[in-house]
Amino acid sequence: MSKDLTEVTEAELQTNIKALWLKAQSAYEMKNFTYAISLCHAVLKESPGFLEARRLARNGAASENLGKKQKKNIFGGSGLSLMKIPSLGKKDPEAAMMALEKELAKLPYDAQANDLLFDCALRLNMLNTAAFALETVRSGSPENTKLLHKLAEHYLARDMPDKAADVYNDICKQDNTDIDAVKGSKDATARASMKKQKWEEAQSFRDVMKSGDDASELESANRAAMTSDQMQEKLERLSAEYAADNQNLRLVKEIAGLYEQMEDWPNAYSFFNYAYELSSKDVALQNKAAYMKDKSAEFQLSSLKAASEADPENTELREQYDAMLTERTAEQVSEAQARVDRNPTDPQLRYELGLALYNAGNYSDAIPHLQQATRNPHIRTRVLLLLGRTFRAKHMHDLAIKQLSDALADLQAMDGTKKEVLYEKGLIHQDMGDAKAALDSFKQIYEVDYVYRDVAKRVEDSYSE
C-alpha cells in the first residue's frame, strides 16, 4: 500500500520551496507561462501535496495552449506517452503524478491524464488533489459526463453533497436524459439541505466547541490525510463520546466512516447499519451498509482461503471456507433481488443482480438483467464484459465474442479495462480453437504491458511453436 501524502498550504512550505513558488507566481503574472509551469513542477517535486502549484501549472498550460489546435491520434489526445503511467501509478503513484504533470502541461484538459491523476492522488489519500483533477475535466471538457459522475461520487464519499449536486446539475445540462444524474441531483440536494439544517441548529461554530483547543483538534481531525496513529487516536476520542451518547447519528456516521478509512470492514458495516437504523431509513446509508457488508464478507472469505491454502491438510478450514462462500453467494443474490424489486428501472441494480447470479452459477437467469443494464452508458463496458463471460460459461462463444467486440468499440485508451476485455476475448478464441485470433488479442496487450498476467509467456511461446 502506498504511503499517504499530506496536502499542504503555502504557509507550510519550506523556505527554499516558498521562494520557488513566488518566482512561479511572478512568471505567471508576466505571462511567461512555460517558465511558470517549469517552476511549479520544481515545487511539486519537493512538495507534491501543494495543490496551488498544480492549479497554477494548469492555468498556465491552458493560457499557453489557448487558440492552439491540439493534435489528436488514434490513442486520443495524449497518445502513447500515457500508456506506461497506469502501471507506474500502482507501484509509485507519486512518480506517476510527476510524469502526468509533464503531459498535462501540453494538454491540460486531457480526460485520460486527469483521470489517471485522480487515481494516483486517491492512492496517496490526497483527496483535494483528486477532486481538482476531475474538476479540470469539468471545466475544460464538460461533455465527458462519465468522469463528472466519478467526481460527484467522490464528493458524496467525502460528505460534500452540495458540491456533488452542482456536478450532477452540470451533467444534466449536457444530457437531460441521464436518469442517474437527475436522481443524483435530487438526492444530493436533499442531503445538502439536511446537513445545512443540522449545522444551523448548532447556532455557531463556537457554541459547539468547548475551547479554542477543541477547534484546533477538530481542524486537525478533519484533514484529508491521517496516519494510522492519528486515526486510532481519533477513534478513541469518538468512542468515548459514543459511550456517553450512542443515539447520536452524526457521531455514529463519523465512527463508521473512520472504520471504513481504517479498512476495518466488519466494524464499518456494524456502524453504518446502526446509522441506517437511527436515520429515517436513509437509502444512502442503507446502500453504504450493504457495501460494507460485502467488503466484510470478502475479507473473511479471503482470510479463510489464505488460512486454508497455508494448511492444505486441514479439511475443516476448507469446509468452513466452502460453506461460507456458498452462504454468501446465496445472500448476495437475495439482497440484489430485493434491491431490484424496490427499484426495477435502475440499470446499476440490474447489473449487481446479474453479477450475483453469475457468481452463483445461474447464467441463464443473469442474462436478461445484464442486457437491461447495458442501457446505462457509465457501466456499459463492465456489463458487456460480464455478458461475454456469461455466454462463455454457457459455451455460446460466438455471442460472447460479439459482446466483447462491442465493449472494445467503446474503449479508446489501452487502460486496465481494455486489457481485461482483450484478455477475455483471447481466452474465448482459444476455447474456439482459433489460435491466430487469440494471439492477436494477447499481442495487443503485450505491446503495451509486458507484465500483464501471462500474456508474455503466451505470446513468446507462440514464436517457438
C-alpha positions as CSV (number, residue, x, y, z in Angstrom):
1,M,0.0,0.0,0.0
2,S,1.3,3.5,-0.9
3,K,2.2,5.8,1.9
4,D,-0.2,8.7,2.3
5,L,1.0,12.2,1.4
6,T,-0.3,15.2,3.3
7,E,-1.7,18.1,1.4
8,V,-0.1,21.4,2.5
9,T,-0.8,25.1,2.3
10,E,1.6,27.9,1.3
11,A,2.4,28.7,4.9
12,E,3.6,25.1,5.4
13,L,6.1,25.2,2.6
14,Q,9.8,25.2,3.4
15,T,11.6,28.5,2.9
16,N,13.5,27.4,-0.3
17,I,10.4,25.9,-1.8
18,K,8.4,29.1,-1.0
19,A,11.0,31.1,-2.9
20,L,10.4,28.9,-6.0
21,W,6.7,29.3,-5.6
22,L,6.9,33.1,-5.5
23,K,9.0,33.0,-8.7
24,A,6.4,30.8,-10.4
25,Q,3.7,33.3,-9.5
26,S,5.8,36.2,-10.8
27,A,6.5,34.3,-14.1
28,Y,2.7,33.6,-14.5
29,E,1.8,37.3,-13.9
30,M,4.4,38.2,-16.6
31,K,2.7,35.8,-18.9
32,N,5.9,33.7,-19.1
33,F,3.7,30.5,-18.9
34,T,6.3,28.0,-19.9
35,Y,8.7,29.1,-17.2
36,A,5.9,29.4,-14.6
37,I,5.0,25.7,-15.3
38,S,8.6,24.5,-15.0
39,L,8.9,26.3,-11.6
40,C,5.6,24.8,-10.5
41,H,7.0,21.3,-11.4
42,A,10.1,22.1,-9.3
43,V,7.8,23.0,-6.4
44,L,5.7,19.8,-6.8
45,K,8.8,17.6,-7.0
46,E,9.7,18.7,-3.4
47,S,6.1,19.3,-2.2
48,P,3.7,17.1,-4.1
49,G,0.9,17.9,-1.6
50,F,0.9,21.6,-2.5
51,L,-2.3,21.8,-4.6
52,E,-1.9,25.5,-5.5
53,A,1.2,24.7,-7.6
54,R,-0.8,22.2,-9.7
55,R,-3.6,24.8,-10.1
56,L,-1.2,27.4,-11.3
57,A,0.6,25.0,-13.7
58,R,-2.8,24.0,-15.1
59,N,-3.9,27.6,-15.6
60,G,-0.5,28.4,-17.2
61,A,-0.9,25.4,-19.6
62,A,-4.4,26.5,-20.5
63,S,-3.2,30.0,-21.3
64,E,-0.2,28.7,-23.2
65,N,-2.3,26.4,-25.4
66,L,-5.1,28.9,-25.9
67,G,-6.1,29.0,-29.5
68,K,-3.7,26.3,-30.5
69,K,-5.1,23.3,-32.4
70,Q,-4.4,20.1,-30.4
71,K,-3.1,17.2,-32.5
72,K,-5.0,14.0,-32.0
73,N,-4.0,10.5,-32.8
74,I,-5.6,7.0,-32.7
75,F,-4.8,6.8,-29.0
76,G,-6.5,10.1,-28.1
77,G,-5.1,13.5,-27.3
78,S,-2.2,12.3,-25.1
79,G,-1.0,9.4,-27.2
80,L,1.5,6.7,-26.4
81,S,3.2,8.7,-23.6
82,L,0.5,7.8,-21.1
83,M,0.5,4.1,-21.7
84,K,3.1,3.2,-19.1
85,I,1.7,5.5,-16.4
86,P,-1.1,3.2,-15.1
87,S,1.4,0.5,-14.1
88,L,3.7,3.1,-12.7
89,G,0.8,4.6,-10.7
90,K,0.3,1.3,-8.9
91,K,4.0,0.9,-8.0
92,D,4.9,4.6,-7.3
93,P,1.9,7.0,-7.6
94,E,4.0,10.0,-6.5
95,A,6.3,9.4,-9.5
96,A,3.4,8.8,-11.8
97,M,1.9,12.2,-10.7
98,M,5.1,14.0,-11.8
99,A,5.0,12.2,-15.1
100,L,1.4,13.3,-15.6
101,E,2.2,16.9,-14.8
102,K,4.5,16.9,-17.9
103,E,1.7,15.6,-20.1
104,L,-0.9,18.0,-18.6
105,A,1.5,20.9,-19.4
106,K,0.8,20.1,-23.1
107,L,-2.9,19.0,-22.8
108,P,-4.3,20.5,-19.5
109,Y,-7.8,19.2,-20.1
110,D,-7.0,15.7,-21.3
111,A,-9.5,13.4,-19.8
112,Q,-7.3,10.3,-19.6
113,A,-4.4,12.1,-18.0
114,N,-6.6,13.8,-15.4
115,D,-8.4,10.5,-14.7
116,L,-5.0,8.9,-14.0
117,L,-4.0,11.9,-11.8
118,F,-7.3,11.3,-9.8
119,D,-6.5,7.6,-9.3
120,C,-2.9,8.3,-8.2
121,A,-4.0,11.1,-5.8
122,L,-6.5,8.7,-4.2
123,R,-3.8,6.1,-3.7
124,L,-1.9,8.7,-1.7
125,N,-5.1,9.9,0.1
126,M,-4.7,13.3,-1.5
127,L,-8.4,13.9,-1.7
128,N,-8.4,17.6,-2.7
129,T,-5.9,16.9,-5.4
130,A,-8.1,14.1,-6.7
131,A,-11.1,16.4,-6.8
132,F,-9.0,19.0,-8.6
133,A,-8.0,16.5,-11.4
134,L,-11.6,15.8,-12.3
135,E,-12.7,19.5,-11.7
136,T,-10.2,20.3,-14.5
137,V,-12.1,18.0,-16.9
138,R,-15.4,19.5,-15.7
139,S,-14.2,23.0,-16.7
140,G,-12.4,22.0,-19.9
141,S,-14.4,19.0,-21.2
142,P,-17.9,19.2,-19.6
143,E,-19.3,16.8,-22.1
144,N,-17.3,14.0,-20.5
145,T,-20.2,13.0,-18.2
146,K,-18.5,9.7,-17.3
147,L,-15.8,11.5,-15.4
148,L,-18.2,14.0,-14.0
149,H,-20.2,11.1,-12.4
150,K,-16.9,10.0,-10.9
151,L,-16.3,13.4,-9.5
152,A,-19.9,13.6,-8.0
153,E,-19.4,10.2,-6.3
154,H,-16.0,11.4,-4.9
155,Y,-17.8,14.4,-3.3
156,L,-20.5,12.2,-1.9
157,A,-17.9,9.9,-0.4
158,R,-16.4,12.9,1.4
159,D,-19.8,14.0,2.6
160,M,-19.9,17.1,0.4
161,P,-23.4,16.7,-1.1
162,D,-23.6,20.4,-2.1
163,K,-20.7,20.0,-4.4
164,A,-22.0,16.7,-5.7
165,A,-25.3,18.3,-6.5
166,D,-23.6,21.0,-8.6
167,V,-21.7,18.4,-10.6
168,Y,-24.9,16.4,-11.2
169,N,-26.6,19.6,-12.4
170,D,-23.8,20.2,-14.9
171,I,-24.3,16.6,-16.2
172,C,-28.0,17.2,-16.6
173,K,-27.2,20.3,-18.7
174,Q,-25.1,18.1,-21.0
175,D,-27.6,15.2,-21.1
176,N,-31.1,15.8,-19.7
177,T,-31.9,12.1,-20.3
178,D,-29.3,10.9,-17.8
179,I,-31.6,9.4,-15.1
180,D,-28.6,8.7,-12.8
181,A,-27.7,12.4,-12.8
182,V,-31.3,13.5,-12.3
183,K,-31.7,11.2,-9.3
184,G,-28.2,12.0,-8.0
185,S,-29.0,15.7,-8.1
186,K,-32.2,15.3,-6.1
187,D,-30.6,13.0,-3.5
188,A,-27.5,15.2,-3.1
189,T,-29.6,18.4,-2.8
190,A,-31.7,16.8,-0.1
191,R,-28.6,15.6,1.8
192,A,-27.1,19.1,1.5
193,S,-30.2,20.7,2.9
194,M,-30.3,18.3,5.8
195,K,-26.6,18.9,6.5
196,K,-27.1,22.7,6.5
197,Q,-30.1,22.5,8.7
198,K,-28.2,20.4,11.3
199,W,-25.3,22.8,11.3
200,E,-27.6,25.8,11.7
201,E,-29.2,24.1,14.7
202,A,-25.8,24.3,16.4
203,Q,-26.1,28.1,16.1
204,S,-22.4,28.8,15.6
205,F,-19.1,27.1,15.5
206,R,-18.0,28.5,18.8
207,D,-21.2,27.1,20.5
208,V,-20.2,23.6,19.5
209,M,-16.6,24.0,20.7
210,K,-15.6,23.9,24.3
211,S,-12.4,25.9,23.7
212,G,-10.0,27.1,21.0
213,D,-8.1,23.9,21.6
214,D,-11.1,21.8,20.6
215,A,-11.4,23.9,17.4
216,S,-7.8,23.1,16.6
217,E,-8.4,19.4,17.3
218,L,-11.4,19.4,15.0
219,E,-9.5,21.0,12.2
220,S,-6.6,18.5,12.6
221,A,-9.0,15.6,12.8
222,N,-10.8,16.6,9.6
223,R,-7.6,16.9,7.5
224,A,-7.9,14.8,4.3
225,A,-4.9,12.6,5.1
226,M,-4.4,11.0,8.5
227,T,-1.8,8.5,9.6
228,S,-2.8,5.2,11.2
229,D,-1.8,6.6,14.6
230,Q,-4.0,9.7,14.1
231,M,-6.9,7.6,13.0
232,Q,-6.6,5.4,16.1
233,E,-6.4,8.5,18.3
234,K,-9.5,9.9,16.7
235,L,-11.3,6.6,17.1
236,E,-10.5,6.5,20.8
237,R,-11.9,10.1,21.3
238,L,-15.1,9.3,19.3
239,S,-15.6,6.0,21.1
240,A,-15.6,7.9,24.4
241,E,-18.2,10.3,23.0
242,Y,-20.2,7.3,21.7
243,A,-20.2,5.7,25.2
244,A,-21.9,8.8,26.5
245,D,-24.3,9.2,23.7
246,N,-24.9,6.2,21.4
247,Q,-28.0,7.7,19.8
248,N,-26.1,10.5,18.1
249,L,-26.5,9.8,14.3
250,R,-23.7,12.3,13.3
251,L,-21.3,10.5,15.8
252,V,-22.2,7.0,14.6
253,K,-21.7,8.0,10.9
254,E,-18.3,9.6,11.8
255,I,-17.2,6.4,13.5
256,A,-18.5,4.3,10.6
257,G,-16.5,6.4,8.2
258,L,-13.4,6.2,10.3
259,Y,-13.6,2.4,10.4
260,E,-14.0,2.4,6.6
261,Q,-10.8,4.5,6.3
262,M,-9.0,2.0,8.5
263,E,-10.4,-0.8,6.3
264,D,-12.0,-2.4,9.3
265,W,-14.9,-3.7,7.3
266,P,-16.8,-5.7,10.0
267,N,-17.0,-2.6,12.3
268,A,-17.7,-0.3,9.4
269,Y,-20.7,-2.4,8.5
270,S,-21.9,-2.6,12.1
271,F,-21.8,1.2,12.5
272,F,-23.2,2.1,9.0
273,N,-26.0,-0.4,9.6
274,Y,-26.7,1.2,13.0
275,A,-26.6,4.7,11.4
276,Y,-29.2,3.5,8.9
277,E,-31.5,2.3,11.8
278,L,-31.0,5.7,13.6
279,S,-31.8,7.7,10.5
280,S,-35.2,8.0,8.8
281,K,-34.3,5.0,6.7
282,D,-31.7,6.9,4.7
283,V,-31.3,5.0,1.4
284,A,-27.7,6.2,1.0
285,L,-26.8,4.7,4.5
286,Q,-28.6,1.5,3.6
287,N,-26.5,1.2,0.4
288,K,-23.3,2.1,2.3
289,A,-24.1,-0.6,4.9
290,A,-24.7,-3.2,2.2
291,Y,-21.3,-2.3,0.6
292,M,-19.5,-2.6,3.9
293,K,-21.2,-6.0,4.5
294,D,-19.8,-7.2,1.1
295,K,-16.3,-5.9,2.0
296,S,-16.5,-7.6,5.4
297,A,-17.6,-10.9,3.8
298,E,-14.8,-10.6,1.2
299,F,-12.3,-10.0,4.0
300,Q,-13.5,-13.0,6.0
301,L,-13.5,-15.2,2.9
302,S,-10.0,-14.2,1.8
303,S,-8.7,-14.8,5.4
304,L,-10.3,-18.2,5.5
305,K,-9.0,-19.0,2.0
306,A,-5.4,-17.9,2.9
307,A,-5.6,-20.0,6.1
308,S,-6.8,-23.0,4.2
309,E,-4.1,-22.7,1.5
310,A,-1.4,-22.3,4.2
311,D,-2.6,-25.5,5.8
312,P,-3.9,-27.8,3.0
313,E,-4.2,-30.8,5.2
314,N,-6.8,-29.0,7.4
315,T,-10.1,-30.2,5.8
316,E,-12.1,-28.4,8.5
317,L,-10.8,-25.0,7.3
318,R,-11.6,-25.9,3.7
319,E,-15.1,-26.9,4.6
320,Q,-15.6,-23.7,6.5
321,Y,-14.5,-21.7,3.5
322,D,-16.7,-23.6,1.1
323,A,-19.7,-23.3,3.4
324,M,-19.2,-19.6,3.9
325,L,-18.7,-19.0,0.2
326,T,-22.0,-20.8,-0.7
327,E,-23.9,-19.0,2.0
328,R,-22.6,-15.5,1.0
329,T,-23.2,-16.2,-2.7
330,A,-26.9,-17.0,-2.0
331,E,-27.1,-14.0,0.3
332,Q,-25.9,-11.7,-2.4
333,V,-28.5,-13.0,-4.9
334,S,-31.2,-12.5,-2.3
335,E,-30.1,-8.9,-1.4
336,A,-29.6,-7.9,-5.0
337,Q,-33.0,-9.2,-6.0
338,A,-34.6,-7.3,-3.1
339,R,-33.0,-4.0,-4.4
340,V,-34.2,-4.6,-7.9
341,D,-37.7,-5.3,-6.6
342,R,-37.7,-1.9,-4.9
343,N,-36.3,-0.1,-8.0
344,P,-36.8,-2.2,-11.1
345,T,-35.8,0.5,-13.6
346,D,-32.3,1.1,-12.2
347,P,-29.7,-0.4,-14.6
348,Q,-26.9,-0.4,-11.9
349,L,-29.1,-2.6,-9.7
350,R,-29.8,-4.9,-12.6
351,Y,-26.1,-5.2,-13.2
352,E,-25.5,-6.1,-9.5
353,L,-28.2,-8.8,-9.6
354,G,-26.7,-10.2,-12.9
355,L,-23.3,-10.3,-11.3
356,A,-24.6,-12.1,-8.2
357,L,-26.4,-14.6,-10.3
358,Y,-23.3,-15.1,-12.4
359,N,-21.2,-15.8,-9.3
360,A,-23.9,-18.2,-8.2
361,G,-23.6,-20.1,-11.5
362,N,-27.2,-19.1,-12.6
363,Y,-26.0,-17.9,-16.0
364,S,-29.4,-18.1,-17.8
365,D,-31.0,-16.0,-15.1
366,A,-28.2,-13.4,-15.2
367,I,-28.5,-12.7,-18.9
368,P,-31.8,-10.7,-19.0
369,H,-30.7,-8.5,-16.1
370,L,-27.3,-7.8,-17.7
371,Q,-29.0,-7.0,-21.0
372,Q,-31.2,-4.4,-19.3
373,A,-28.1,-2.9,-17.6
374,T,-26.4,-2.1,-20.9
375,R,-28.8,1.0,-21.1
376,N,-26.5,2.8,-18.6
377,P,-23.6,4.2,-20.6
378,H,-21.5,4.6,-17.4
379,I,-21.3,0.9,-16.7
380,R,-21.9,-0.4,-20.2
381,T,-18.4,-1.7,-20.7
382,R,-18.4,-3.6,-17.4
383,V,-21.8,-5.1,-18.3
384,L,-20.7,-6.2,-21.8
385,L,-17.6,-7.9,-20.3
386,L,-19.7,-9.8,-17.8
387,L,-22.2,-10.7,-20.5
388,G,-19.3,-12.1,-22.6
389,R,-18.2,-14.2,-19.6
390,T,-21.7,-15.4,-19.0
391,F,-22.1,-16.5,-22.7
392,R,-18.7,-18.2,-22.4
393,A,-19.8,-20.1,-19.4
394,K,-22.8,-21.4,-21.4
395,H,-20.4,-22.3,-24.3
396,M,-22.1,-19.8,-26.6
397,H,-18.7,-18.5,-27.8
398,D,-19.9,-16.5,-30.9
399,L,-22.3,-14.5,-28.7
400,A,-19.5,-14.0,-26.1
401,I,-17.2,-12.6,-28.8
402,K,-19.9,-10.2,-30.0
403,Q,-20.3,-8.7,-26.5
404,L,-16.6,-8.2,-26.1
405,S,-16.2,-6.7,-29.6
406,D,-19.0,-4.2,-28.7
407,A,-17.1,-3.3,-25.5
408,L,-13.8,-2.8,-27.4
409,A,-15.6,-0.4,-29.8
410,D,-16.4,1.8,-26.8
411,L,-12.8,1.8,-25.4
412,Q,-10.1,4.1,-26.9
413,A,-7.2,4.1,-24.4
414,M,-5.4,0.9,-23.5
415,D,-6.3,1.1,-19.9
416,G,-6.9,-1.8,-17.4
417,T,-10.5,-2.4,-18.6
418,K,-9.4,-2.7,-22.3
419,K,-6.7,-5.2,-21.3
420,E,-9.2,-7.2,-19.3
421,V,-11.6,-7.3,-22.3
422,L,-8.9,-8.3,-24.7
423,Y,-7.6,-11.0,-22.4
424,E,-11.0,-12.5,-22.0
425,K,-11.6,-12.3,-25.8
426,G,-8.3,-14.1,-26.3
427,L,-9.3,-16.9,-24.0
428,I,-12.6,-17.4,-25.8
429,H,-10.9,-17.5,-29.2
430,Q,-8.7,-20.2,-27.6
431,D,-11.8,-22.1,-26.5
432,M,-13.0,-22.0,-30.1
433,G,-9.6,-23.3,-31.4
434,D,-8.8,-20.1,-33.2
435,A,-5.2,-19.7,-32.1
436,K,-4.5,-16.8,-34.6
437,A,-7.3,-14.6,-33.2
438,A,-6.4,-15.5,-29.6
439,L,-2.8,-14.5,-30.2
440,D,-3.9,-11.2,-31.9
441,S,-5.8,-10.3,-28.7
442,F,-2.8,-11.2,-26.4
443,K,-0.3,-9.3,-28.6
444,Q,-2.3,-6.1,-28.3
445,I,-1.8,-6.2,-24.6
446,Y,1.9,-7.5,-24.9
447,E,2.8,-4.4,-27.0
448,V,2.0,-2.0,-24.1
449,D,2.1,-4.1,-20.9
450,Y,4.7,-6.9,-20.8
451,V,3.9,-8.0,-17.3
452,Y,0.1,-8.2,-17.6
453,R,-1.0,-11.7,-16.3
454,D,0.6,-14.4,-18.5
455,V,0.5,-12.6,-21.9
456,A,4.3,-12.5,-22.3
457,K,4.5,-16.3,-21.9
458,R,1.6,-16.8,-24.3
459,V,3.0,-14.5,-27.0
460,E,6.6,-15.6,-26.7
461,D,5.7,-19.3,-26.6
462,S,3.8,-18.9,-29.9
463,Y,7.1,-17.9,-31.7
464,S,8.8,-21.2,-30.6
465,E,6.0,-23.4,-31.8
